[in-house]
Amino acid sequence: MRRERVALRPRFLYLWVRGSFPLPLVLVLPLFALEWSLMLVALIRKTRRLSSPVPFKALFALRWLPPMLLVWVQAGETEVRLGLW
């Protein structure tokens, strides 16, 4: 039986805010920072026996998604986008 290999390419979460100010605000966070923080939380919860175990593949679920816009909110002149790139 052969295991399927998936290329884990570098991914980023981005936050883009445009409003009444002259330039848009863009923040970029590497996806591994989110994954490692989720692993730390899962490890702490596992050692305290607060919940059921988390499957290891679930921590890397965002890696297999194509680049996409996750949240888009527009209110008046302010526009906020959160996406996966």
C-alpha distances in whole Angstrom, upper triangle without the diagonal:
4,7,10,13,16,19,22,25,28,30,33,35,38,42,44,48,51,54,58,57,57,54,50,49,45,43,39,37,34,31,30,33,32,29,30,33,31,29,32,33,30,31,34,34,31,34,36,34,36,32,29,26,25,21,21,19,22,24,23,23,26,24,22,25,27,31,33,36,36,40,43,46,49,53,56,56,53,49,46,43,39,36,33,33
4,7,9,13,16,18,21,25,26,30,32,35,39,41,45,48,51,55,54,54,50,47,46,42,40,36,34,31,28,27,30,30,26,28,31,29,27,30,32,29,29,33,33,31,33,36,34,35,32,29,26,24,20,19,17,21,23,21,21,23,21,19,23,25,28,30,34,33,37,40,44,47,50,53,53,50,46,43,40,37,33,30,30
4,6,10,13,15,18,22,23,26,28,32,35,38,41,44,48,51,51,51,47,44,42,39,36,33,31,27,24,23,27,26,23,24,27,25,23,27,28,25,26,30,29,27,30,33,31,32,29,26,23,21,17,16,14,17,19,17,17,20,18,16,20,22,25,27,30,30,34,37,40,44,47,50,50,47,43,40,36,33,30,27,27
4,7,10,12,16,19,20,24,26,29,32,35,38,41,45,48,48,48,44,41,39,36,34,30,28,25,22,21,25,24,21,23,26,24,23,26,28,25,26,30,30,28,31,33,32,32,29,26,23,21,17,16,13,16,18,15,15,17,15,13,16,18,21,24,27,27,31,34,37,41,44,47,46,44,40,37,33,30,27,24,23
4,7,9,12,16,17,21,23,27,30,33,36,39,43,46,45,45,41,38,37,33,31,27,25,22,20,19,23,22,19,21,24,23,21,25,26,24,25,29,29,28,30,33,32,32,30,27,24,21,18,15,13,16,17,14,14,16,13,12,15,17,20,22,26,26,30,33,36,39,43,46,45,42,38,35,32,28,25,22,21
4,6,9,13,14,17,20,23,27,29,33,35,39,42,42,41,38,35,33,29,28,24,22,19,16,16,20,19,17,19,22,20,20,23,25,23,24,28,28,27,30,32,31,31,29,26,23,20,17,14,12,14,15,11,12,13,9,8,12,13,16,19,22,22,26,29,32,36,39,42,41,38,35,32,28,25,21,18,17
4,6,9,11,15,18,21,25,27,31,33,37,40,39,39,35,32,31,27,25,22,20,17,15,14,18,18,16,18,21,21,20,23,25,24,25,28,29,28,31,33,33,33,30,28,25,22,19,16,14,16,15,12,13,13,9,9,12,12,15,18,21,22,25,28,32,35,38,41,40,37,33,30,27,24,20,16,15
4,7,9,12,15,18,22,24,28,31,35,38,37,37,33,30,28,24,22,18,16,13,11,11,14,15,13,15,18,17,17,20,22,21,22,25,26,26,28,30,30,30,28,26,23,20,17,14,12,14,13,9,11,10,6,8,11,12,13,16,19,20,23,26,29,32,36,38,37,34,31,28,24,21,18,14,13
4,6,10,13,16,20,22,26,28,32,35,34,34,30,27,25,22,20,16,15,11,10,11,14,15,14,16,19,19,19,22,23,23,24,27,28,28,30,33,33,32,30,29,26,23,20,17,15,16,15,11,13,11,7,9,11,11,12,15,18,19,22,24,28,31,34,36,35,32,29,26,22,19,16,12,11
4,7,11,13,17,19,23,26,29,33,31,31,27,24,22,18,16,13,11,8,8,8,11,13,12,14,16,17,18,20,22,22,23,26,27,28,30,32,32,32,30,29,26,23,21,18,16,17,15,12,13,11,8,11,12,12,11,15,17,18,21,23,26,29,32,34,33,30,26,23,20,17,14,11,9
4,7,10,14,16,20,23,26,30,28,28,24,21,20,16,14,10,9,6,5,8,10,11,11,13,15,16,17,19,21,21,23,25,26,27,29,31,31,30,29,28,25,22,21,18,16,16,14,11,12,9,7,10,10,10,9,11,13,14,17,19,22,25,28,31,29,26,23,20,16,14,11,7,6
4,6,10,13,16,19,23,26,25,25,21,18,16,12,10,7,6,4,5,8,9,10,11,14,15,15,17,19,20,21,23,25,26,27,29,31,31,30,29,28,26,23,22,20,18,17,15,13,13,10,10,13,12,11,9,11,12,12,15,17,20,22,25,28,26,23,20,17,14,11,8,6,5
4,7,10,13,17,20,24,23,23,20,16,14,11,8,6,5,6,6,10,10,9,11,14,14,15,17,19,19,21,23,24,25,27,29,30,30,29,27,27,26,22,22,20,19,17,15,13,14,10,11,14,12,12,10,10,10,10,11,14,16,19,22,24,23,20,17,13,10,7,6,5,6
4,6,10,13,17,20,19,19,16,12,10,7,6,4,6,9,10,13,13,12,15,17,17,18,21,22,22,24,26,27,28,30,32,33,33,31,30,31,29,26,26,24,23,21,19,17,17,13,14,17,15,14,11,10,9,10,11,12,14,16,19,21,20,17,14,10,8,6,5,6,7
4,7,10,13,17,16,17,14,10,8,6,5,6,9,12,13,16,15,14,17,19,18,19,22,23,23,25,28,28,28,31,33,33,34,32,31,32,30,27,28,26,25,23,21,20,20,16,18,20,17,17,14,12,10,10,9,10,11,13,16,18,17,13,11,7,6,5,7,9,11
4,7,10,14,13,14,11,7,6,5,7,9,12,15,16,19,18,18,21,23,22,23,26,27,27,29,31,32,32,35,37,37,38,36,34,35,34,31,31,30,28,26,24,23,23,19,20,22,20,18,15,13,11,12,10,9,11,12,14,16,14,11,8,6,5,6,9,11,12
4,7,10,10,11,9,6,5,6,9,12,15,18,19,22,21,20,24,26,24,25,29,29,28,31,33,33,34,36,38,38,39,37,36,37,36,33,34,33,31,29,27,26,26,22,24,26,23,22,18,16,13,14,12,10,10,10,11,13,10,7,6,5,6,9,12,15,16
4,7,7,9,7,5,6,9,12,15,18,21,23,26,25,24,27,29,28,29,32,33,32,35,37,37,37,40,42,42,43,40,39,41,40,37,37,36,35,32,31,30,29,25,27,28,25,24,20,18,15,16,14,11,11,9,11,11,8,6,5,7,9,12,14,18,18
4,5,8,8,7,9,12,15,18,21,24,26,29,27,27,30,32,30,31,35,35,34,37,39,39,39,42,44,44,45,42,41,43,42,39,40,39,38,35,33,33,32,28,30,32,29,27,24,22,19,19,16,14,12,10,9,9,5,4,6,9,12,15,18,21,22
4,7,9,9,11,15,18,21,24,28,29,32,31,30,33,35,33,35,38,38,37,40,43,42,42,45,47,47,48,45,45,46,46,43,44,43,41,39,37,37,36,32,34,36,33,31,28,25,22,23,20,17,15,13,12,10,6,7,10,12,15,19,21,25,25
4,6,7,9,13,16,19,22,26,28,31,29,29,32,34,32,34,37,37,37,39,42,41,42,45,46,46,47,45,44,46,45,42,43,42,41,39,37,36,35,32,33,35,32,31,27,26,23,24,21,19,17,15,15,13,10,9,11,13,16,19,21,24,25
4,7,10,13,16,19,23,26,28,31,30,30,33,35,34,35,38,39,38,41,43,43,44,47,48,48,50,47,47,48,47,44,45,43,42,40,38,37,36,32,33,35,33,31,27,26,23,25,22,20,19,17,17,16,12,12,13,15,17,20,22,25,24
4,7,9,13,16,19,22,25,28,26,27,30,32,31,32,35,36,36,38,40,40,41,44,46,46,47,45,44,45,44,41,41,40,38,37,34,33,33,29,30,32,29,28,24,23,20,22,20,18,18,17,17,17,13,12,12,13,15,17,19,21,21
4,6,10,13,16,20,22,25,24,23,27,28,28,29,32,33,32,35,37,37,38,41,42,43,44,41,41,42,41,37,38,36,35,33,31,30,29,26,27,29,26,24,20,19,17,18,17,15,15,14,15,15,12,10,9,10,11,13,15,18,18
4,7,10,13,17,19,22,20,20,24,25,24,26,29,29,29,32,34,34,35,37,39,39,41,38,38,39,38,35,35,34,33,31,28,27,27,24,25,27,25,23,20,19,16,17,16,15,15,15,16,17,14,11,10,9,10,12,14,16,16
4,7,10,13,16,18,17,18,21,22,22,23,26,27,27,29,31,32,33,35,37,37,39,37,36,37,35,32,32,31,29,28,25,24,24,20,21,24,21,20,17,16,14,15,15,14,15,16,18,19,17,14,12,10,10,10,11,13,13
4,7,10,13,15,14,14,17,19,18,20,23,23,23,26,28,28,29,32,33,34,35,33,33,34,32,29,29,28,27,25,22,21,22,18,19,22,20,20,16,16,14,15,14,15,16,18,20,21,19,16,14,11,11,10,11,12,12
4,7,9,12,11,12,15,16,16,18,20,21,22,24,26,27,28,30,32,33,34,32,31,32,30,27,27,25,24,22,20,18,19,15,16,19,17,17,14,14,14,14,15,16,18,20,22,24,22,19,17,14,12,10,10,10,10
4,6,8,7,8,11,12,12,14,17,17,18,20,22,23,24,26,28,29,30,29,28,28,27,23,24,21,21,19,16,15,17,13,14,17,16,17,14,15,15,14,16,17,19,22,24,27,25,21,19,16,14,11,11,10,10
4,5,6,7,9,11,12,13,15,16,18,19,21,22,24,25,27,28,29,29,27,27,25,22,22,19,18,18,14,13,15,12,11,15,15,15,14,15,16,16,17,20,22,25,27,30,28,25,22,19,16,13,12,10,10
4,5,5,6,9,10,11,13,14,16,17,18,20,21,23,25,26,27,26,24,24,22,18,18,16,15,14,11,9,11,8,8,12,12,13,12,14,15,14,16,19,22,25,27,30,29,26,23,19,16,13,11,9,9
4,5,5,6,8,10,10,12,14,15,16,18,20,21,22,24,25,25,23,23,20,17,17,14,14,14,10,9,12,10,9,13,14,16,15,17,18,17,20,23,25,28,31,34,32,29,26,23,20,16,15,12,13
4,5,5,6,9,10,11,12,14,15,17,18,20,21,23,24,23,23,23,21,18,18,16,16,15,12,12,14,12,13,16,17,19,17,19,19,18,19,22,24,27,29,32,31,27,25,21,19,16,15,13,14
4,6,5,6,9,10,11,12,14,15,16,18,20,21,22,21,20,20,18,15,16,14,14,13,9,10,12,10,11,15,15,17,16,17,17,15,17,20,22,25,27,30,30,26,24,20,18,14,13,12,14
4,5,5,6,9,10,10,12,14,15,16,18,20,21,20,19,18,16,13,13,11,11,10,6,7,9,9,10,13,14,17,17,18,19,17,19,22,25,28,31,34,33,29,27,23,20,17,16,13,15
4,5,5,6,9,10,10,12,14,15,16,18,20,19,19,19,16,14,14,12,13,12,9,10,13,13,13,16,18,20,20,21,22,20,22,25,27,31,33,36,35,31,29,25,23,20,19,17,18
4,5,5,6,9,10,11,12,14,15,17,18,17,17,18,16,14,15,13,15,13,10,12,14,14,15,18,19,22,21,22,22,20,21,24,26,29,31,34,34,30,28,24,22,19,18,17,19
4,5,5,6,9,10,10,12,14,15,16,15,14,15,13,10,12,11,12,10,7,10,12,12,14,17,17,20,20,21,21,18,20,24,25,29,31,34,34,30,28,24,22,19,18,17,19
4,5,5,6,9,10,10,12,14,15,15,14,14,11,9,10,9,11,10,7,10,13,14,15,17,19,22,22,23,24,22,24,27,29,33,35,38,38,34,31,28,26,22,21,19,21
4,5,5,6,9,10,11,12,14,14,14,15,13,12,14,12,15,14,11,13,16,17,18,21,22,25,25,26,26,24,25,29,30,33,35,38,38,34,32,29,27,23,23,21,23
4,5,5,6,8,10,11,12,11,11,13,11,10,13,13,15,13,11,14,16,17,19,21,22,25,25,25,25,23,24,27,28,32,33,37,37,33,31,27,26,22,23,22,24
4,6,5,6,9,10,10,10,9,10,8,7,10,10,13,11,9,13,15,16,18,20,22,25,26,26,26,23,25,28,30,34,35,39,39,35,33,29,28,24,24,22,25
4,5,5,6,9,10,11,11,11,9,9,12,11,14,14,12,15,17,19,20,23,24,28,28,29,29,27,28,32,33,37,39,42,42,38,36,32,31,27,27,25,27
4,5,5,6,9,9,10,12,11,12,15,15,18,16,14,18,20,21,23,25,27,30,30,30,30,28,29,32,33,37,38,42,42,38,36,32,31,28,28,27,29
4,6,5,6,6,7,9,8,10,13,14,17,15,14,18,19,21,23,25,26,30,30,30,30,27,28,32,33,36,37,41,41,38,36,32,31,27,28,27,29
4,5,5,7,7,8,6,9,12,13,16,15,14,18,20,22,23,25,27,30,31,31,32,29,30,34,35,39,40,44,44,41,39,35,33,30,30,28,30
4,5,8,10,11,10,12,15,16,19,18,17,21,23,25,26,28,30,33,34,34,35,32,33,37,38,41,43,46,47,43,41,37,36,32,32,31,33
4,5,8,11,11,14,17,18,21,20,19,23,24,26,28,30,31,35,35,35,35,32,33,36,37,41,42,45,46,42,41,37,36,32,33,32,34
4,6,8,9,12,15,17,20,19,18,22,23,26,28,29,30,34,35,35,35,32,33,36,37,41,42,46,47,43,41,38,36,33,33,32,35
4,7,9,12,15,17,20,18,18,22,22,24,27,28,29,33,34,33,33,29,30,34,34,38,39,43,44,40,38,35,34,30,31,30,33
4,6,9,12,15,17,15,15,19,20,22,24,25,26,30,31,31,31,27,28,32,33,37,38,42,43,39,37,34,32,29,29,28,31
4,7,9,12,15,13,14,18,18,21,23,24,25,29,30,30,30,27,29,32,34,38,39,43,44,40,38,35,33,29,29,28,31
4,6,9,12,11,12,15,16,19,20,21,23,27,28,28,29,26,28,32,34,38,40,43,44,40,38,34,32,29,28,26,29
4,6,9,7,8,11,12,15,17,18,19,23,25,25,26,23,25,29,31,35,37,40,41,37,35,31,29,25,24,22,25
4,5,5,7,10,10,14,15,15,18,21,23,24,25,23,26,29,32,35,38,41,42,38,35,32,29,26,24,22,24
4,5,6,7,9,13,13,14,16,20,22,23,25,23,25,29,32,35,38,41,41,38,35,31,28,25,23,20,22
4,5,5,6,10,10,10,13,17,19,20,22,20,23,27,30,34,36,40,40,36,33,30,27,23,21,18,20
4,5,5,9,10,11,12,16,18,18,20,18,21,24,27,31,33,37,37,34,30,27,24,21,19,16,19
4,6,8,9,11,13,16,17,18,19,17,20,24,26,30,32,36,36,32,29,26,23,19,18,15,17
4,6,6,8,10,13,15,16,18,16,19,23,26,29,32,36,35,32,29,25,22,18,16,13,15
4,5,6,7,11,13,14,16,14,17,21,24,27,30,34,34,30,27,24,21,17,15,12,14
4,5,5,9,10,10,12,11,15,18,21,24,28,31,30,27,24,20,17,14,11,8,10
4,6,8,10,12,14,14,17,20,24,27,30,33,33,29,26,23,19,16,13,9,10
4,7,9,11,14,14,18,21,25,28,31,34,34,31,27,24,20,17,14,11,11
4,7,8,11,11,15,18,21,24,28,31,30,27,24,21,17,15,11,8,9
4,6,10,11,15,17,21,23,27,30,29,26,23,20,16,14,11,8,8
4,7,9,13,14,18,21,24,27,26,23,19,17,13,11,8,5,5
4,6,9,11,15,17,21,24,23,20,17,14,11,9,6,5,7
4,6,7,11,14,17,20,19,17,13,11,7,6,4,6,8
4,7,10,14,17,20,20,17,14,11,8,6,5,7,10
4,7,10,13,17,17,14,11,8,6,5,7,10,13
4,7,10,13,13,11,7,6,5,7,9,12,15
4,7,10,11,8,6,5,7,9,12,15,18
4,7,7,6,4,6,9,12,15,18,20
4,6,5,6,9,12,15,18,22,24
4,6,8,11,14,18,21,24,26
4,7,10,13,17,20,23,25
4,7,10,14,17,20,22
4,7,10,13,17,18
4,7,10,14,16
4,6,10,12
4,7,10
4,6
4
